[in-house]
Amino acid sequence: MKMSVDDASFSKIPRFYFPNEKITTTSKIKEDFIKIKQFFLGYPTGVTLEQFGKLITDICDFPSFFRFHLFSRIDEFGMGVVTCEMFEDYWKQNMQFDNESYRYFNVIKQKNNDFIVPSDFKLLLREILANHPGLRFLEQAPQFQEKYAETVIIRIFYGLSKSSSIGKIYLREFKNSNLVETFKLLDKEQDTNNEINYFAYEHFYVLFCKFWELDTDRDGMLSKDDLLIYGDSCLTEFIIDRIMSGFGKKLTGKNPNMMSYEDFVWFCLSEEDKTTPVAQEYWFRCVDIDGDGVLSLYELEQVFSEQKERIKQYDPEISFSDIHCQIIDMLKPKNRDVITLADIKKSKMSPIFFNILFNLTKFFVFEQRGTFGTNNVWAIYAKEEYQRLISEDEEDQQEMVDEELEAEDVVIN
């Protein structure tokens, strides 16, 4: 028996109570239902995954890589088919809302949760890796595919989740983000590197290679001694101790005081771009020794003491009192006796402030230049670092070729 578009069926649509989101207008619901029913006229017994893609992109206006994720959400029992009735039920529950972010949020999260967790993105990343033209070169490298997916998910949570709920993204955070626009851009872009927020392959490559360089024993974890080498040992041992004790972010490594790849990505993003709220909060927790939410004169002196000794090798006249005056003039805190996180964020000077306290290399860079970048800091760093890594790799390959040629000459002669 063929299906028909029955206007009377619209009266059967149940009402749902969503205090914060508006269900779209009745006329729009009717229009969408007609499109859905017309689509399924050609598939009276339901659609398979292969046939499902057109419904997602043309009618639901979702990126193509949501195909498998949405199909799996609707086909809860793994029957391999989605019928018109199944799709309509899911659409009514999750997608008939004016707010686009709310629709995406509902689709991504699990049915009984009011938040998104990392595993909710896995099917999306699987589809992206399988079908995005800018990532097809990874098809023969499943380990790199896995690490790329992990890195993207870590970056999404780094950018969206609040420090009080790390590992969960709630609706408010999702709506205030650029993730929906990023999804749409990624679906149109041939090159992932043109999307600099989460999905750029070059950014993944930089993060993975930086971790690989430090993880000399290849156990997938970093120790304090490993991290001390980061950036040519630019950071003080004091701040490394605070990081490895989990003050910036609670460590997720299997062993105590060991840094996982996830922890390293958080650290690296925070270290290379201290202008973001996440980075500012990360470093504030590291320097707030007593955890009372304010930085006292005593705490600043304690944090700076090791940095001062390193600076003295180049400037014997350095003193904490001069540095403290410079910090107060720079941040202009409400209360000159203490510095709050709000003072740091409001000043727009967080990179200089934190680098003065514990990053020797960046301290001297600022001393020489007197300025620092504020726009796309991480993207600029990642671009430069990627070029450096590629250049070094090409040089290593050329050295190997030269050595092989020299060996052949020896054999011939």
Legacy VTK file of the C-alpha trace (Angstrom):
# vtk DataFile Version 3.0
C-alpha trace
ASCII
DATASET POLYDATA
POINTS 413 float
0.000 0.000 0.000
1.439 3.349 -1.061
1.826 6.169 1.419
0.072 9.475 0.797
0.539 12.952 2.156
-2.309 13.378 4.597
-2.896 16.847 5.931
-5.048 15.425 8.694
-1.948 13.799 10.196
-0.718 17.203 11.366
-3.430 17.304 13.998
-1.842 14.217 15.559
1.445 15.940 16.293
1.865 15.865 20.093
2.751 18.981 22.055
5.977 19.118 24.033
6.976 21.516 26.787
10.288 23.248 26.196
10.434 26.315 28.450
13.545 27.765 26.818
13.004 26.939 23.153
10.183 27.690 20.732
8.709 25.019 18.499
8.768 26.312 14.943
5.578 27.760 13.426
2.693 25.483 12.463
3.072 26.380 8.778
6.746 25.457 8.851
5.986 22.160 10.618
3.408 21.403 7.945
5.831 22.275 5.164
8.600 20.089 6.642
6.230 17.179 7.206
5.083 17.332 3.588
8.720 17.192 2.444
9.467 14.259 4.752
6.412 12.316 3.629
7.107 13.036 -0.028
10.655 11.758 0.433
9.461 8.510 2.006
6.859 7.943 -0.753
9.671 6.390 -2.723
10.713 4.207 0.223
7.523 2.704 1.710
9.472 0.144 3.752
12.049 2.666 4.968
15.513 3.819 3.956
18.968 2.356 4.467
22.009 4.374 5.513
23.008 4.950 1.877
19.587 6.428 1.036
19.406 8.429 4.263
21.995 11.068 3.301
19.749 13.016 0.920
17.089 13.362 3.616
19.637 14.830 6.035
21.169 17.377 3.680
18.227 18.417 1.499
15.330 18.384 3.950
16.860 18.677 7.426
19.629 21.038 6.263
22.322 19.224 8.247
25.896 18.656 7.020
26.423 15.401 5.125
28.655 13.929 7.830
25.700 13.814 10.254
24.252 10.961 8.187
25.574 7.992 10.171
25.185 9.738 13.550
21.516 10.606 12.927
20.738 7.217 11.410
22.172 5.489 14.486
20.233 7.751 16.852
16.934 6.930 15.098
17.652 3.251 14.425
18.185 2.515 18.113
17.831 -1.257 17.748
20.215 -1.586 14.797
17.654 -2.852 12.274
19.480 -1.118 9.413
16.333 0.718 8.253
14.639 3.997 9.198
10.929 4.245 8.361
8.889 7.387 7.856
7.190 6.913 11.220
10.530 6.464 12.998
11.942 9.602 11.403
8.851 11.697 12.147
8.888 10.657 15.807
12.555 11.606 16.108
12.041 14.868 14.238
9.178 15.929 16.504
11.220 15.221 19.625
14.493 16.795 18.556
14.378 18.917 15.415
11.173 20.990 15.192
12.634 24.096 16.852
13.355 27.612 15.666
16.776 27.726 17.276
19.332 26.001 15.073
21.802 25.422 17.891
19.113 23.659 19.892
18.409 21.294 16.999
22.092 20.412 16.667
22.473 20.041 20.421
19.554 17.598 20.589
20.880 15.565 17.688
24.429 15.289 19.050
23.669 14.478 22.699
22.348 11.176 23.987
18.587 10.952 24.492
18.533 10.961 28.288
21.268 13.561 28.814
21.002 17.330 28.993
24.660 17.675 27.998
27.112 16.447 25.370
30.031 14.143 26.253
33.136 13.370 24.146
31.847 10.028 22.865
28.861 11.812 21.271
31.200 13.171 18.573
32.777 9.841 17.610
30.373 8.901 14.818
30.627 12.410 13.361
34.421 12.187 13.275
34.207 8.727 11.718
32.120 10.128 8.854
34.358 13.166 8.435
37.482 11.025 8.229
35.837 8.622 5.783
34.438 11.210 3.404
36.102 14.614 3.714
38.347 15.204 0.670
40.930 16.979 2.801
41.466 13.916 5.000
41.377 11.041 2.534
45.165 10.805 2.555
44.840 9.389 6.091
42.902 6.329 4.896
46.022 4.171 5.015
47.009 5.450 8.470
44.298 4.359 10.943
46.436 5.317 13.949
46.664 8.877 12.663
42.931 8.878 11.991
42.288 7.890 15.587
44.610 10.591 16.930
43.118 13.220 14.624
39.609 12.403 15.855
40.765 12.473 19.469
42.468 15.826 18.963
39.422 17.424 17.351
37.159 16.280 20.186
39.615 17.540 22.807
39.761 20.922 21.076
35.963 21.176 20.947
35.716 20.558 24.683
38.637 22.881 25.359
36.796 25.661 23.580
33.264 25.027 24.792
33.082 23.398 28.229
33.397 25.458 31.379
36.135 24.706 33.910
33.473 23.636 36.409
32.100 21.003 34.034
35.108 19.778 32.039
34.029 16.822 29.936
30.466 18.067 29.463
28.986 20.682 27.148
25.640 22.137 28.183
23.131 23.912 25.957
24.141 27.418 27.024
27.783 26.745 26.145
26.825 25.126 22.861
24.596 28.055 21.850
27.326 30.573 22.680
29.868 28.757 20.517
30.627 28.804 16.798
30.371 25.039 16.442
27.271 24.945 14.229
28.796 27.454 11.803
32.016 25.445 11.883
30.167 22.246 10.973
28.586 23.982 7.982
31.892 25.448 6.847
33.629 22.089 7.105
30.961 20.480 4.916
31.705 22.988 2.137
35.479 23.334 2.512
37.788 21.050 0.562
40.728 21.889 2.841
40.308 21.363 6.586
43.104 23.874 7.222
40.740 26.679 6.248
38.777 25.873 9.416
41.074 27.030 12.212
38.927 26.396 15.294
38.869 22.621 15.657
39.369 20.579 12.491
42.552 21.899 10.832
44.856 18.989 10.002
47.922 21.217 10.353
46.924 22.075 13.918
46.510 18.398 14.754
49.897 17.650 13.200
51.598 20.304 15.335
49.982 19.107 18.567
50.724 15.450 17.881
54.341 16.092 16.838
55.008 18.305 19.878
53.744 15.513 22.116
55.725 12.898 20.194
58.934 14.906 20.546
58.564 14.967 24.330
57.346 11.377 24.729
60.780 9.855 24.176
59.959 6.501 25.782
56.791 6.178 23.652
54.525 5.225 26.540
51.864 7.754 25.547
52.437 9.741 28.752
54.601 12.696 29.776
56.484 13.016 33.047
57.621 16.204 34.726
61.088 15.747 33.213
59.545 15.373 29.747
57.529 18.576 30.114
60.518 20.549 31.431
62.036 20.266 27.943
59.011 21.910 26.284
59.888 25.032 24.303
63.626 24.715 24.990
62.942 24.686 28.740
61.228 28.073 28.636
58.989 27.374 31.651
60.022 27.452 35.298
60.146 24.234 37.265
57.669 25.758 39.717
54.966 26.164 37.064
55.686 22.693 35.658
55.162 21.281 39.164
51.821 23.073 39.407
50.755 21.736 36.003
51.797 18.192 36.820
49.932 18.415 40.126
46.720 19.085 38.194
46.094 22.695 39.167
45.678 23.979 35.609
43.505 20.996 34.714
42.915 17.758 36.543
45.177 15.217 34.871
43.602 12.227 33.146
46.698 9.994 32.964
46.523 6.442 34.269
49.469 7.051 36.568
49.690 9.839 39.186
51.559 12.973 38.129
51.701 11.828 34.499
50.274 13.838 31.623
48.093 12.174 28.991
47.779 13.354 25.396
44.500 15.076 26.293
46.194 16.918 29.160
49.023 17.960 26.840
46.641 19.411 24.246
45.021 21.531 26.967
48.455 22.611 28.182
49.813 23.414 24.718
46.755 25.392 23.606
46.870 27.342 26.878
50.609 27.961 26.686
50.705 29.154 23.101
47.601 31.357 23.297
47.082 32.970 26.682
44.426 35.368 25.350
41.525 32.903 25.621
39.311 32.623 28.718
40.168 28.925 29.037
43.910 29.664 29.045
43.523 32.574 31.447
41.634 30.355 33.896
44.137 27.517 33.414
47.140 29.668 34.330
45.331 31.553 37.084
44.669 28.271 38.878
48.363 27.402 38.516
49.604 30.608 40.133
46.850 30.868 42.776
48.901 28.929 45.330
46.411 28.976 48.190
43.384 28.605 45.912
41.486 31.540 47.381
40.642 33.130 44.016
43.001 36.108 44.337
46.728 36.577 43.782
48.441 38.290 46.697
51.778 40.074 46.666
53.273 37.083 48.461
51.995 34.628 45.830
53.310 36.729 42.965
56.727 36.901 44.593
56.735 33.131 45.197
55.792 32.345 41.603
58.290 34.861 40.185
61.261 33.897 42.377
62.600 31.194 40.034
62.023 33.358 36.976
63.926 36.185 38.652
66.989 33.993 39.141
66.944 33.036 35.476
66.566 36.645 34.344
69.460 37.700 36.601
71.853 35.840 34.309
71.078 38.486 31.685
69.956 41.404 33.858
71.560 41.383 37.341
69.581 44.469 38.374
66.163 42.818 38.097
64.027 43.106 41.233
60.584 41.861 42.185
59.495 45.321 43.355
60.079 46.715 39.850
58.245 43.806 38.276
55.354 44.182 40.708
54.982 47.867 39.851
55.022 46.978 36.170
52.305 44.366 36.713
50.077 46.763 38.672
50.466 49.482 36.019
49.680 46.954 33.331
46.641 45.233 34.890
45.217 48.185 36.829
43.442 45.942 39.372
40.522 47.259 41.402
42.442 46.505 44.576
46.195 47.084 44.294
46.829 44.577 47.097
45.461 41.598 45.149
44.873 40.566 41.537
41.730 38.715 40.471
40.961 36.711 37.362
38.517 39.445 36.360
41.347 42.011 36.557
43.475 39.896 34.228
40.695 39.322 31.697
39.650 42.961 31.680
43.204 44.205 31.120
43.676 42.242 27.855
47.275 41.765 29.015
47.132 38.166 30.200
49.933 36.869 27.900
52.424 39.432 29.193
51.374 38.960 32.811
51.765 35.189 32.828
54.912 35.192 30.690
56.577 37.612 33.101
55.950 35.157 35.911
57.130 31.890 34.369
58.067 31.893 30.646
61.610 33.145 30.089
61.636 33.029 26.278
58.377 34.916 25.855
59.362 37.374 28.574
62.425 38.380 26.539
60.465 38.458 23.286
58.107 41.003 24.811
60.996 42.978 26.302
62.522 43.290 22.837
59.367 43.902 20.801
57.121 45.613 23.315
54.001 44.161 21.668
52.161 40.851 21.434
49.547 39.402 19.091
45.905 39.262 20.135
44.151 37.858 17.046
44.266 34.190 16.020
47.347 33.660 18.191
47.107 29.873 18.166
46.410 29.694 14.414
49.460 31.842 13.657
51.663 29.770 15.953
50.384 26.488 14.486
51.007 27.684 10.925
54.591 28.688 11.700
55.271 25.531 13.694
53.819 23.326 10.964
56.119 24.898 8.383
59.078 24.361 10.706
58.206 20.708 11.275
57.706 20.042 7.559
60.982 21.787 6.745
62.855 19.704 9.314
61.244 16.541 7.976
62.318 17.392 4.426
65.863 18.092 5.619
65.975 14.738 7.424
64.764 12.962 4.305
67.392 14.726 2.186
70.103 13.710 4.648
68.956 10.087 4.379
69.097 10.285 0.558
72.588 11.837 0.686
73.795 9.112 3.044
72.399 6.402 0.771
74.076 7.956 -2.270
77.408 8.194 -0.413
77.080 4.529 0.584
76.430 3.551 -3.040
79.529 5.496 -4.149
81.628 3.591 -1.632
80.327 0.257 -2.921
80.908 1.211 -6.578
84.422 2.444 -5.937
LINES 1 414
413 0 1 2 3 4 5 6 7 8 9 10 11 12 13 14 15 16 17 18 19 20 21 22 23 24 25 26 27 28 29 30 31 32 33 34 35 36 37 38 39 40 41 42 43 44 45 46 47 48 49 50 51 52 53 54 55 56 57 58 59 60 61 62 63 64 65 66 67 68 69 70 71 72 73 74 75 76 77 78 79 80 81 82 83 84 85 86 87 88 89 90 91 92 93 94 95 96 97 98 99 100 101 102 103 104 105 106 107 108 109 110 111 112 113 114 115 116 117 118 119 120 121 122 123 124 125 126 127 128 129 130 131 132 133 134 135 136 137 138 139 140 141 142 143 144 145 146 147 148 149 150 151 152 153 154 155 156 157 158 159 160 161 162 163 164 165 166 167 168 169 170 171 172 173 174 175 176 177 178 179 180 181 182 183 184 185 186 187 188 189 190 191 192 193 194 195 196 197 198 199 200 201 202 203 204 205 206 207 208 209 210 211 212 213 214 215 216 217 218 219 220 221 222 223 224 225 226 227 228 229 230 231 232 233 234 235 236 237 238 239 240 241 242 243 244 245 246 247 248 249 250 251 252 253 254 255 256 257 258 259 260 261 262 263 264 265 266 267 268 269 270 271 272 273 274 275 276 277 278 279 280 281 282 283 284 285 286 287 288 289 290 291 292 293 294 295 296 297 298 299 300 301 302 303 304 305 306 307 308 309 310 311 312 313 314 315 316 317 318 319 320 321 322 323 324 325 326 327 328 329 330 331 332 333 334 335 336 337 338 339 340 341 342 343 344 345 346 347 348 349 350 351 352 353 354 355 356 357 358 359 360 361 362 363 364 365 366 367 368 369 370 371 372 373 374 375 376 377 378 379 380 381 382 383 384 385 386 387 388 389 390 391 392 393 394 395 396 397 398 399 400 401 402 403 404 405 406 407 408 409 410 411 412
